[in-house]
Amino acid sequence: MEIVQTKYSVEKNLEDAGCTKDFIKHYMSLQGSGREQLNILEDYRDELVTQMHDVQRKLDCLDYLLFYKRKQIGGI
């Protein structure tokens, strides 16, 4: 069974994933080149994972400071 996606649904999904208009335009221009589309989607996913890890590291730093401050002022 083949999954059919309309141009609109693909563009909307890319937009919802945070892709820029230039990225979407480039992706859509590669219609018929499944391997290239797959490669740029995987690259973008890798970028998002890296961003997520960067944010997690920042949260960890803040959590440490919050823990330290709460302990310092008596467990508030």
FIZA-409447 format. One record per residue (C-alpha): residue number from 1; x, y, z; residue in three letters. Coordinates in nm, 2 decimals, m for minus. Last residue first. Example, Ala and Ser with C-alpha at 12.3 -4.5 7.8 and 13.67 -1.06 7.14 Angstrom:
! residues 2
k, X, Y, Z, r
2, 1.37, m0.11, 0.71, SER
1, 1.23, m0.45, 0.78, ALA
***
This chain:
! residues 76
k, X, Y, Z, r
76, 1.26, 2.69, 4.96, ILE
75, 1.52, 2.45, 5.11, GLY
74, 1.70, 2.67, 5.35, GLY
73, 1.86, 2.96, 5.16, ILE
72, 2.17, 2.77, 5.05, GLN
71, 1.98, 2.45, 4.96, LYS
70, 1.75, 2.65, 4.73, ARG
69, 2.04, 2.83, 4.58, LYS
68, 2.24, 2.51, 4.51, TYR
67, 1.94, 2.33, 4.36, PHE
66, 1.85, 2.63, 4.14, LEU
65, 2.21, 2.65, 4.03, LEU
64, 2.22, 2.28, 3.94, TYR
63, 1.88, 2.31, 3.76, ASP
62, 2.02, 2.61, 3.56, LEU
61, 2.32, 2.41, 3.45, CYS
60, 2.10, 2.11, 3.36, ASP
59, 1.87, 2.33, 3.17, LEU
58, 2.16, 2.46, 2.96, LYS
57, 2.28, 2.11, 2.89, ARG
56, 1.92, 2.02, 2.78, GLN
55, 1.91, 2.32, 2.55, VAL
54, 2.23, 2.21, 2.38, ASP
53, 2.10, 1.85, 2.36, HIS
52, 1.79, 1.97, 2.19, MET
51, 1.99, 2.18, 1.95, GLN
50, 2.20, 1.88, 1.85, THR
49, 1.88, 1.67, 1.81, VAL
48, 1.74, 1.95, 1.58, LEU
47, 2.05, 1.96, 1.37, GLU
46, 2.05, 1.58, 1.33, ASP
45, 1.68, 1.60, 1.22, ARG
44, 1.79, 1.86, 0.96, TYR
43, 2.06, 1.63, 0.83, ASP
42, 1.81, 1.33, 0.82, GLU
41, 1.56, 1.54, 0.62, LEU
40, 1.84, 1.66, 0.38, ILE
39, 1.95, 1.30, 0.32, ASN
38, 1.59, 1.17, 0.27, LEU
37, 1.52, 1.43, 0.01, GLN
36, 1.84, 1.35, m0.17, GLU
35, 1.75, 0.97, m0.16, ARG
34, 1.40, 1.04, m0.28, GLY
33, 1.49, 1.23, m0.59, SER
32, 1.15, 1.25, m0.76, GLY
31, 1.07, 1.58, m0.60, GLN
30, 1.40, 1.76, m0.52, LEU
29, 1.25, 2.11, m0.58, SER
28, 1.02, 2.04, m0.29, MET
27, 1.31, 2.00, m0.05, TYR
26, 1.48, 2.32, m0.18, HIS
25, 1.15, 2.52, m0.14, LYS
24, 1.10, 2.37, 0.21, ILE
23, 1.45, 2.46, 0.31, PHE
22, 1.41, 2.82, 0.17, ASP
21, 1.08, 2.86, 0.36, LYS
20, 1.26, 2.76, 0.68, THR
19, 1.19, 2.42, 0.85, CYS
18, 1.04, 2.43, 1.19, GLY
17, 0.89, 2.08, 1.20, ALA
16, 0.54, 2.25, 1.15, ASP
15, 0.67, 2.40, 0.83, GLU
14, 0.80, 2.06, 0.71, LEU
13, 0.46, 1.91, 0.79, ASN
12, 0.27, 2.19, 0.61, LYS
11, 0.49, 2.16, 0.30, GLU
10, 0.43, 1.78, 0.29, VAL
9, 0.06, 1.82, 0.35, SER
8, 0.03, 2.09, 0.08, TYR
7, 0.22, 1.89, m0.18, LYS
6, m0.03, 1.60, m0.11, THR
5, 0.09, 1.29, 0.04, GLN
4, 0.00, 0.94, m0.08, VAL
3, 0.11, 0.64, 0.12, ILE
2, 0.14, 0.33, m0.10, GLU
1, 0.00, 0.00, 0.00, MET
***
